[in-house]
Amino acid sequence: MSITINQERYSDVLAREFVPLLNWHWQEIANDKDRIPLDVNFEAYKKLDSEGKIVILTARDDKRLIGYSIFFLVRSPHYKGTLVGMNDVLYLDPEYRRGSAGSRLIAESERVMREMGVVKITWHVKLVNGLQRILEAKGYKVDEIMMGKVL
């Protein structure tokens, strides 16, 4: 088992490899699956990639995709001088969660974001998978709580 973490382009990886993992990820953590189906707007990801506003890090065992961390690069209207890396999705195949691959994926995400001039990273954290505890151990703190309701 040789796990590597690398930054990759949307055009190189998303279309051909992400769909199975996205489906597993959605099955594991999505709320309201009975009302809100997985329906990824791949054209939006492609556009963000062409504009340099998305960063994709992959975790691979040899060449097989086992995880990803995807960020949107944004400047808030409230803080136009501050580049923020908003994590869109973070996933690691459950078979690899007991080792260091997840921690390495987060650490590499931070390194890449820092090199790109990102001042702050934000993560979407579901309360069901222990990510909050992992991030807190890495120095993150709760900034806000997002709540949702299906209408």
GIRAHU-V358162 format. One record per pair of residues at least 24 apart in sequence whose ideal C-beta (glycine too) atoms are under 10 Angstrom apart, sorted by the first residue. I is the first residue (numbers start at 1). J is the second residue. Records with the same first field share a line. If there is no record, write none. Layout:
I->J + J
This chain:
1->61 + 62 + 66 + 95 + 96 + 99 + 101
2->60 + 61 + 62 + 63
3->59 + 60 + 61 + 62 + 64 + 66 + 67 + 92 + 96 + 99 + 100 + 101 + 104 + 105
4->58 + 59 + 60 + 61 + 62 + 63 + 101 + 104 + 108
5->57 + 58 + 59 + 60 + 67 + 68 + 69 + 101 + 104 + 105 + 106 + 107 + 108 + 109 + 111 + 112
6->56 + 57 + 58 + 59 + 60 + 108 + 112
7->55 + 56 + 57 + 58 + 69 + 108 + 109 + 111 + 112 + 115 + 116
8->55 + 56 + 57 + 58 + 60 + 65 + 68
9->49 + 50 + 54 + 55 + 56
10->42 + 45 + 46 + 47 + 48 + 49 + 50 + 54 + 55 + 56 + 70
11->45 + 46 + 49 + 50
12->49 + 56 + 58
13->56 + 58 + 60 + 65 + 68
14->40 + 42 + 45 + 46 + 49 + 54 + 56 + 58 + 68 + 70
15->42 + 45 + 46
16->65
17->58 + 60 + 63 + 64 + 65 + 68
18->42 + 45 + 56 + 58 + 65 + 68 + 70 + 89 + 91
20->65
21->58 + 65 + 66 + 67 + 68 + 89 + 91 + 92 + 93
22->68 + 89 + 91
24->91 + 93 + 94
25->67 + 68 + 89 + 90 + 91 + 92 + 93
26->89 + 91
28->91 + 94 + 126 + 128 + 129
29->89 + 90 + 91 + 124 + 126 + 127 + 128 + 129 + 131
30->126
31->126 + 128 + 148 + 150
32->148 + 149 + 150
34->150
35->150 + 151
36->148 + 150
45->70 + 72 + 88
48->72 + 73 + 88
52->116
54->88
55->85 + 87 + 88 + 109 + 112 + 113 + 116 + 118
56->88 + 89 + 112
57->90 + 104 + 105 + 106 + 108 + 109 + 111 + 112 + 113
58->105 + 108
59->91 + 92 + 93 + 96 + 101 + 102 + 104 + 105 + 108
60->101
61->93 + 95 + 96 + 101
64->93
65->91 + 93
66->91 + 92 + 93 + 94 + 95 + 96 + 101 + 105
67->91 + 92 + 93 + 96 + 97 + 101 + 102 + 104 + 105
68->92 + 105
69->102 + 105 + 106 + 108 + 109 + 110 + 112 + 113 + 123
70->109
71->109 + 112 + 113 + 116 + 118 + 121 + 122 + 123
72->122
73->113 + 116 + 117 + 118
74->118 + 122
76->120
79->119 + 120
81->119
82->117 + 118 + 119 + 120
83->113 + 116 + 117 + 118 + 119 + 120
84->113 + 118 + 119 + 120 + 121 + 122
85->109 + 110 + 112 + 113 + 114 + 116 + 117 + 118 + 119 + 120 + 121 + 122 + 123
86->118 + 120 + 121 + 122 + 123 + 124
87->113 + 121 + 122 + 123 + 124 + 125
88->123 + 124
89->123 + 124
90->123 + 124 + 125 + 126 + 129 + 131 + 135
91->129
94->129
97->129 + 130 + 134
102->131 + 134
103->134 + 137 + 138
106->131 + 134 + 135 + 138 + 140
107->138
110->138 + 139
